[in-house]
Amino acid sequence: MAKTYSNKINKIRSFALALIFIGFVIMYGGIFFRESPVIMLIFIALGMIALLFSMVVYFWIGMLSTKAVVVNCPNCEKPTKILGRVDMCMHCREPLTLDPDLEGEEFNEDYNKKKKISAVKSD
């Protein structure tokens, strides 16, 4: 099965959202240890750490999103943000690039890695 790609900003936002749910699940796991306040406190503290880490990730991607290049997708004509050399449209998943050397090439996320550029282009 082919690998499905999505926009980098949406991937990171989804990761931060998953951290929120994981934090809540960890905190609710502490309910099973009501008789032992120390273990319950540990579960609540671990859940809060996950929630705080998600807040840091949301802040980081927000700052990164302000620096992203906004382009209009040629397929759906909606504005989308691009991080790196290649990215997907947030709306229609059209492969997008700002590098003229990569136009017409098959989409590959490895083009964003500096060390693997020459190896990927030679394939």
Contacts in CASP RR format, 6 or more apart in sequence:
PFRMAT RR
TARGET T0000
AUTHOR 0000-0000-0000
METHOD contacts of the structure
MODEL  1
MAKTYSNKINKIRSFALALIFIGFVIMYGGIFFRESPVIMLIFIALGMIA
LLFSMVVYFWIGMLSTKAVVVNCPNCEKPTKILGRVDMCMHCREPLTLDP
DLEGEEFNEDYNKKKKISAVKSD
5 88 0 8 1.000
5 93 0 8 1.000
5 95 0 8 1.000
5 107 0 8 1.000
5 109 0 8 1.000
6 88 0 8 1.000
6 93 0 8 1.000
7 80 0 8 1.000
7 81 0 8 1.000
7 87 0 8 1.000
7 88 0 8 1.000
7 89 0 8 1.000
7 90 0 8 1.000
7 93 0 8 1.000
8 83 0 8 1.000
8 84 0 8 1.000
8 87 0 8 1.000
9 61 0 8 1.000
9 64 0 8 1.000
9 65 0 8 1.000
9 68 0 8 1.000
9 81 0 8 1.000
9 83 0 8 1.000
9 90 0 8 1.000
10 90 0 8 1.000
12 57 0 8 1.000
12 60 0 8 1.000
12 61 0 8 1.000
12 64 0 8 1.000
13 58 0 8 1.000
13 61 0 8 1.000
15 57 0 8 1.000
16 54 0 8 1.000
16 57 0 8 1.000
16 58 0 8 1.000
16 61 0 8 1.000
17 54 0 8 1.000
19 50 0 8 1.000
19 51 0 8 1.000
19 53 0 8 1.000
19 54 0 8 1.000
19 57 0 8 1.000
20 50 0 8 1.000
20 51 0 8 1.000
20 54 0 8 1.000
22 47 0 8 1.000
22 50 0 8 1.000
23 46 0 8 1.000
23 47 0 8 1.000
23 48 0 8 1.000
23 50 0 8 1.000
23 51 0 8 1.000
23 54 0 8 1.000
24 47 0 8 1.000
24 51 0 8 1.000
26 43 0 8 1.000
26 46 0 8 1.000
26 47 0 8 1.000
26 50 0 8 1.000
27 43 0 8 1.000
27 44 0 8 1.000
27 46 0 8 1.000
27 47 0 8 1.000
27 48 0 8 1.000
29 43 0 8 1.000
30 39 0 8 1.000
30 40 0 8 1.000
30 43 0 8 1.000
30 44 0 8 1.000
31 40 0 8 1.000
33 39 0 8 1.000
33 40 0 8 1.000
33 43 0 8 1.000
34 40 0 8 1.000
64 83 0 8 1.000
65 81 0 8 1.000
68 81 0 8 1.000
68 82 0 8 1.000
68 83 0 8 1.000
69 81 0 8 1.000
69 82 0 8 1.000
69 98 0 8 1.000
70 79 0 8 1.000
70 80 0 8 1.000
70 81 0 8 1.000
70 82 0 8 1.000
71 79 0 8 1.000
71 80 0 8 1.000
71 81 0 8 1.000
71 82 0 8 1.000
71 96 0 8 1.000
71 98 0 8 1.000
72 78 0 8 1.000
72 79 0 8 1.000
72 80 0 8 1.000
73 79 0 8 1.000
73 80 0 8 1.000
73 89 0 8 1.000
73 91 0 8 1.000
73 92 0 8 1.000
73 94 0 8 1.000
73 96 0 8 1.000
74 94 0 8 1.000
75 89 0 8 1.000
75 92 0 8 1.000
75 94 0 8 1.000
76 89 0 8 1.000
76 91 0 8 1.000
76 92 0 8 1.000
76 94 0 8 1.000
78 89 0 8 1.000
78 90 0 8 1.000
78 91 0 8 1.000
78 92 0 8 1.000
80 89 0 8 1.000
80 90 0 8 1.000
80 91 0 8 1.000
80 96 0 8 1.000
81 87 0 8 1.000
81 90 0 8 1.000
82 96 0 8 1.000
82 97 0 8 1.000
82 98 0 8 1.000
84 98 0 8 1.000
84 112 0 8 1.000
85 97 0 8 1.000
85 98 0 8 1.000
85 99 0 8 1.000
85 102 0 8 1.000
85 111 0 8 1.000
85 112 0 8 1.000
86 95 0 8 1.000
86 96 0 8 1.000
86 97 0 8 1.000
86 99 0 8 1.000
86 102 0 8 1.000
86 107 0 8 1.000
86 108 0 8 1.000
86 109 0 8 1.000
86 111 0 8 1.000
86 112 0 8 1.000
87 95 0 8 1.000
87 96 0 8 1.000
87 97 0 8 1.000
88 94 0 8 1.000
88 95 0 8 1.000
88 96 0 8 1.000
88 107 0 8 1.000
89 96 0 8 1.000
95 107 0 8 1.000
97 103 0 8 1.000
97 105 0 8 1.000
97 111 0 8 1.000
99 111 0 8 1.000
102 111 0 8 1.000
105 111 0 8 1.000
105 121 0 8 1.000
108 120 0 8 1.000
110 116 0 8 1.000
110 117 0 8 1.000
110 120 0 8 1.000
111 117 0 8 1.000
111 120 0 8 1.000
END
